[in-house]
């Protein structure tokens, strides 16, 4: 099983937020990819999971966070 997660790191000296996206092996806790973006979107997460699956083999299951990049249907529309 893998676990996908998303977080925000604030670079105080630059006044910039960086979004961190990770996919972890749930058994070993090994971080498969850890990537940083200015904005993480559902497309970024999808591409990252597909690339991880092709490199390490598709997991039996994937656990995801409930952040907007995983559940965009909860985002309000303008």
DSSP file (Angstrom, degrees, kcal/mol; ACC not computed):
  #  RESIDUE AA STRUCTURE BP1 BP2  ACC     N-H-->O    O-->H-N    N-H-->O    O-->H-N    TCO  KAPPA ALPHA  PHI   PSI    X-CA   Y-CA   Z-CA
    1    1 A X              0   0    0      0, 0.0    25,-2.6     0, 0.0    26,-0.5   0.000 360.0 360.0 360.0 142.6    0.0    0.0    0.0
    2    2 A X  E     -Ab  25  62A   0     59,-2.0    61,-3.0    23,-0.2     2,-0.4  -0.809 360.0-146.5-114.1 161.9    1.2    3.5   -0.7
    3    3 A X  E     -Ab  24  63A   0     21,-2.6    21,-3.1    -2,-0.3     2,-0.4  -0.987   8.9-158.4-130.1 119.3    0.2    6.7    1.0
    4    4 A X  E     +Ab  23  64A   0     59,-2.6    61,-0.6    -2,-0.4     2,-0.3  -0.817  19.3 173.6 -98.4 138.3    0.0   10.0   -1.0
    5    5 A X  E     -A   22   0A   0     17,-2.5    17,-2.3    -2,-0.4     2,-0.3  -0.929  18.7-156.5-143.0 165.2    0.2   13.3    1.0
    6    6 A X  E     +A   21   0A   0     -2,-0.3     2,-0.3    15,-0.2    15,-0.2  -0.998  17.0 165.2-145.0 138.6    0.5   17.0    0.4
    7    7 A X  E     -A   20   0A   0     13,-2.5    13,-3.2    -2,-0.3     2,-0.4  -0.950  29.1-121.4-149.8 169.6    1.8   19.8    2.6
    8    8 A X  E     -A   19   0A   0     -2,-0.3     2,-0.5    11,-0.2    11,-0.2  -0.966  17.0-167.5-121.4 131.5    2.9   23.4    2.4
    9    9 A X  E     -A   18   0A   0      9,-3.4     9,-3.3    -2,-0.4     2,-0.6  -0.975  13.4-146.7-116.0 126.6    6.3   24.7    3.4
   10   10 A X  E     -A   17   0A   0     -2,-0.5     2,-1.1     7,-0.2     7,-0.2  -0.845   1.8-151.6 -97.5 122.3    6.7   28.5    3.8
   11   11 A X  E >>> -A   16   0A   0      5,-3.3     5,-1.6    -2,-0.6     4,-1.6  -0.789  13.3-169.7 -90.9  97.3   10.1   29.8    2.8
   12   12 A X  T 345S+     0   0    0     -2,-1.1     3,-0.2     1,-0.3    -1,-0.2   0.877  80.6  54.8 -60.8 -42.7   10.3   32.8    5.1
   13   13 A X  T 345S+     0   0    0      1,-0.2    -1,-0.3    -3,-0.1    -2,-0.1   0.750 119.0  35.0 -67.1 -21.2   13.3   34.4    3.6
   14   14 A X  T <45S-     0   0    0     -3,-1.0    -1,-0.2     2,-0.2    -2,-0.2   0.541 100.8-130.8-103.7 -11.0   11.6   34.4    0.2
   15   15 A X  T  <5 +     0   0    0     -4,-1.6     2,-0.4    -3,-0.2    -3,-0.2   0.856  65.5 130.5  63.2  34.6    8.1   35.0    1.4
   16   16 A X  E   < -A   11   0A   0     -5,-1.6    -5,-3.3     2,-0.0     2,-0.4  -0.956  54.7-140.0-126.9 136.6    7.0   32.1   -0.8
   17   17 A X  E     -A   10   0A   0     -2,-0.4     2,-0.4    -7,-0.2    -7,-0.2  -0.816  17.8-163.9 -91.3 135.0    4.9   29.0   -0.1
   18   18 A X  E     -A    9   0A   0     -9,-3.3    -9,-3.4    -2,-0.4     2,-0.5  -0.976  11.7-140.6-117.8 132.0    6.1   25.8   -1.6
   19   19 A X  E     -AC   8  37A   0     18,-3.0    18,-2.6    -2,-0.4     2,-0.5  -0.817  13.8-154.4 -96.5 130.3    3.8   22.8   -1.9
   20   20 A X  E     -AC   7  36A   0    -13,-3.2   -13,-2.5    -2,-0.5     2,-0.4  -0.882   7.8-169.0-107.1 130.5    5.3   19.4   -1.2
   21   21 A X  E     +AC   6  35A   0     14,-2.8    14,-2.6    -2,-0.5     2,-0.3  -0.978  11.5 176.8-120.4 130.9    3.8   16.3   -2.7
   22   22 A X  E     -AC   5  34A   0    -17,-2.3   -17,-2.5    -2,-0.4     2,-0.4  -0.942  24.1-159.2-132.9 153.8    4.9   12.8   -1.5
   23   23 A X  E     -AC   4  33A   0     10,-1.6     9,-2.5    -2,-0.3    10,-0.6  -0.983  23.9-169.1-128.2 121.0    4.1    9.2   -2.1
   24   24 A X  E     -AC   3  31A   0    -21,-3.1   -21,-2.6    -2,-0.4     2,-0.6  -0.858  28.7-119.5-114.2 143.4    5.2    6.9    0.7
   25   25 A X  E  >  -A    2   0A   0      5,-2.7     4,-2.4    -2,-0.4     5,-0.3  -0.725  26.5-147.9 -73.5 120.1    5.4    3.1    1.0
   26   26 A X  T  4 S+     0   0    0    -25,-2.6    -1,-0.2    -2,-0.6   -24,-0.1   0.769  90.6  48.1 -67.6 -25.6    3.1    2.5    3.9
   27   27 A X  T  4 S+     0   0    0    -26,-0.5    -1,-0.2     1,-0.1   -25,-0.1   0.961 126.5  22.1 -78.7 -54.4    5.0   -0.6    5.1
   28   28 A X  T  4 S-     0   0    0      2,-0.1    -2,-0.2     1,-0.0     3,-0.1   0.635  93.8-132.0 -89.1 -14.5    8.6    0.8    5.1
   29   29 A X     <  +     0   0    0     -4,-2.4     2,-0.3     1,-0.3    -3,-0.1   0.634  51.2 157.8  67.0  15.9    7.7    4.5    5.3
   30   30 A X        -     0   0    0     -5,-0.3    -5,-2.7     1,-0.1     2,-0.8  -0.568  44.7-128.4 -71.0 127.6   10.2    5.0    2.4
   31   31 A X  E     -C   24   0A   0     -2,-0.3    -7,-0.2    -7,-0.2     3,-0.2  -0.704  23.0-170.0 -80.0 111.9    9.4    8.2    0.5
   32   32 A X  E    S+     0   0A   0     -9,-2.5     2,-0.4    -2,-0.8    -1,-0.2   0.996  71.5   0.8 -70.9 -74.7    9.2    7.1   -3.1
   33   33 A X  E     -C   23   0A   0    -10,-0.6   -10,-1.6     2,-0.0     2,-0.4  -0.936  61.9-173.3-109.2 146.0    9.1   10.6   -4.7
   34   34 A X  E     +C   22   0A   0     -2,-0.4     2,-0.3   -12,-0.2   -12,-0.2  -0.970  19.4 173.7-128.4 115.7    9.2   13.9   -2.8
   35   35 A X  E     -C   21   0A   0    -14,-2.6   -14,-2.8    -2,-0.4     2,-0.4  -0.914  21.7-146.1-128.6 151.6    8.6   16.8   -5.1
   36   36 A X  E     +C   20   0A   0     -2,-0.3     2,-0.3   -16,-0.2   -16,-0.2  -0.940  21.3 169.4-119.8 138.8    8.1   20.5   -4.6
   37   37 A X  E     -C   19   0A   0    -18,-2.6   -18,-3.0    -2,-0.4     3,-0.2  -0.927  43.8-125.6-139.3 160.8    5.9   22.8   -6.7
   38   38 A X  S    S+     0   0    0      1,-0.3     2,-0.4    -2,-0.3    -1,-0.1   0.869 106.8  10.7 -72.4 -37.9    4.6   26.3   -6.5
   39   39 A X  S    S-     0   0    0    -20,-0.1     2,-0.5   -21,-0.1    -1,-0.3  -0.978  72.2-149.5-142.0 127.2    1.1   24.9   -6.9
   40   40 A X        -     0   0    0     -2,-0.4     2,-0.2    -3,-0.2   -20,-0.1  -0.855  23.0-176.7 -95.1 127.4    0.1   21.2   -6.7
   41   41 A X     >  -     0   0    0     -2,-0.5     4,-2.2     1,-0.1     5,-0.2  -0.695  42.9-103.0-115.5 170.4   -2.9   20.3   -8.8
   42   42 A X  H  > S+     0   0    0     -2,-0.2     4,-2.6     1,-0.2     5,-0.2   0.867 123.3  55.6 -60.4 -35.8   -4.9   17.1   -9.3
   43   43 A X  H  > S+     0   0    0      2,-0.2     4,-2.5     1,-0.2    -1,-0.2   0.887 106.7  49.6 -64.9 -39.0   -3.0   16.6  -12.6
   44   44 A X  H  > S+     0   0    0      2,-0.2     4,-2.5     1,-0.2    -2,-0.2   0.931 112.5  47.2 -63.3 -46.5    0.3   16.8  -10.8
   45   45 A X  H  X S+     0   0    0     -4,-2.2     4,-2.6     2,-0.2     5,-0.2   0.918 112.6  49.5 -62.5 -44.3   -0.8   14.3   -8.2
   46   46 A X  H  X S+     0   0    0     -4,-2.6     4,-2.4     1,-0.2    -2,-0.2   0.931 112.9  46.2 -61.0 -46.9   -2.1   11.9  -10.9
   47   47 A X  H  X S+     0   0    0     -4,-2.5     4,-2.4     1,-0.2    -1,-0.2   0.892 112.7  50.9 -63.3 -40.1    1.1   12.1  -13.0
   48   48 A X  H  X S+     0   0    0     -4,-2.5     4,-2.2     2,-0.2    -2,-0.2   0.915 111.5  46.9 -65.1 -43.5    3.2   11.6   -9.8
   49   49 A X  H  X S+     0   0    0     -4,-2.6     4,-2.5     2,-0.2    -2,-0.2   0.910 112.9  49.3 -65.2 -42.0    1.2    8.5   -8.8
   50   50 A X  H  X S+     0   0    0     -4,-2.4     4,-2.2     2,-0.2    -2,-0.2   0.909 111.9  48.4 -63.4 -42.3    1.4    7.1  -12.3
   51   51 A X  H  X S+     0   0    0     -4,-2.4     4,-1.6     2,-0.2    -1,-0.2   0.894 112.2  49.3 -64.9 -39.6    5.1    7.6  -12.5
   52   52 A X  H  X S+     0   0    0     -4,-2.2     4,-3.0     2,-0.2     5,-0.3   0.916 110.5  50.8 -65.2 -43.1    5.6    6.0   -9.1
   53   53 A X  H  X S+     0   0    0     -4,-2.5     4,-1.9     1,-0.2    -2,-0.2   0.898 110.7  48.6 -60.6 -41.6    3.5    3.0  -10.1
   54   54 A X  H  < S+     0   0    0     -4,-2.2    -1,-0.2     1,-0.2    -2,-0.2   0.820 117.9  40.7 -71.8 -28.6    5.5    2.5  -13.3
   55   55 A X  H  < S+     0   0    0     -4,-1.6    -2,-0.2    -5,-0.2    -1,-0.2   0.876 131.5  21.7 -84.0 -39.4    8.8    2.7  -11.5
   56   56 A X  H  < S-     0   0    0     -4,-3.0    -3,-0.2    -5,-0.2    -2,-0.2   0.453 114.6 -97.0-110.9  -2.2    8.0    0.7   -8.4
   57   57 A X     <  -     0   0    0     -4,-1.9    -3,-0.1    -5,-0.3     2,-0.1   0.302  49.2 -73.6  89.3 139.5    5.0   -1.4   -9.4
   58   58 A X        -     0   0    0     -5,-0.1    -8,-0.0     1,-0.1    -5,-0.0  -0.405  53.4-124.8 -65.5 134.6    1.4   -0.5   -8.8
   59   59 A X        -     0   0    0     -2,-0.1     3,-0.1     1,-0.1    -1,-0.1  -0.308  14.6-118.0 -76.5 164.3    0.4   -1.0   -5.1
   60   60 A X  S    S-     0   0    0      1,-0.2     2,-0.3    -2,-0.0    -1,-0.1   0.805  96.8  -0.1 -68.4 -29.8   -2.5   -3.2   -4.0
   61   61 A X        -     0   0    0      2,-0.0   -59,-2.0     0, 0.0     2,-0.4  -0.985  63.7-144.8-155.4 157.3   -4.1   -0.1   -2.5
   62   62 A X  E     -b    2   0A   0     -2,-0.3     2,-0.5   -61,-0.2   -59,-0.2  -0.996   7.6-155.7-130.8 129.1   -3.4    3.7   -2.1
   63   63 A X  E     -b    3   0A   0    -61,-3.0   -59,-2.6    -2,-0.4     2,-0.3  -0.876  20.1-168.7-100.0 131.6   -4.4    5.8    0.9
   64   64 A X  E     -b    4   0A   0     -2,-0.5   -59,-0.1   -61,-0.2     2,-0.1  -0.836  21.3-112.6-123.3 161.0   -4.8    9.5    0.1
   65   65 A X        -     0   0    0    -61,-0.6    -1,-0.1    -2,-0.3   -60,-0.0  -0.264  26.8-121.4 -75.9 169.8   -5.2   12.7    2.1
   66   66 A X        +     0   0    0      4,-0.1    -1,-0.1    -2,-0.1   -61,-0.0   0.101  67.1 130.9-102.5  22.5   -8.5   14.7    2.0
   67   67 A X  S >> S-     0   0    0      1,-0.1     4,-1.8     3,-0.1     3,-1.7  -0.217  75.8-100.0 -69.0 165.6   -6.8   17.8    0.7
   68   68 A X  T 34 S+     0   0    0      1,-0.3     7,-0.2     2,-0.2     6,-0.1   0.781 120.4  63.4 -60.6 -28.9   -8.2   19.7   -2.3
   69   69 A X  T 34 S+     0   0    0      1,-0.2    -1,-0.3     2,-0.2     3,-0.2   0.749 113.4  35.9 -69.0 -19.8   -5.6   18.2   -4.7
   70   70 A X  T <4 S+     0   0    0     -3,-1.7    -2,-0.2     1,-0.2    -1,-0.2   0.700 130.4  30.5 -99.3 -26.4   -7.2   14.8   -3.9
   71   71 A X    ><  +     0   0    0     -4,-1.8     3,-2.0     1,-0.1     4,-0.2  -0.508  64.8 161.6-133.3  63.3  -10.9   15.9   -3.6
   72   72 A X  G >   +     0   0    0      1,-0.3     3,-1.9    -3,-0.2    -1,-0.1   0.662  63.3  80.7 -62.9 -16.6  -11.3   18.8   -5.9
   73   73 A X  G 3  S+     0   0    0      1,-0.3    -1,-0.3    -3,-0.1    -5,-0.1   0.729  87.1  58.7 -64.1 -17.8  -15.1   18.4   -5.9
   74   74 A X  G <  S+     0   0    0     -3,-2.0    -1,-0.3    -6,-0.1     2,-0.3   0.523  81.1 106.8 -87.4  -5.1  -15.1   20.2   -2.5
   75   75 A X  S <  S-     0   0    0     -3,-1.9     2,-0.1    -4,-0.2    -3,-0.0  -0.546  75.5-119.4 -73.9 134.8  -13.4   23.3   -4.0
   76   76 A X        -     0   0    0     -2,-0.3     2,-0.3     1,-0.1    -1,-0.1  -0.447  23.5-125.4 -74.3 149.0  -15.9   26.2   -4.4
   77   77 A X              0   0    0     -2,-0.1    -1,-0.1     1,-0.1     0, 0.0  -0.718 360.0 360.0 -94.9 143.9  -16.5   27.6   -7.9
   78   78 A X              0   0    0     -2,-0.3    -1,-0.1     0, 0.0    -2,-0.0   0.507 360.0 360.0 -69.8 360.0  -16.0   31.3   -8.7
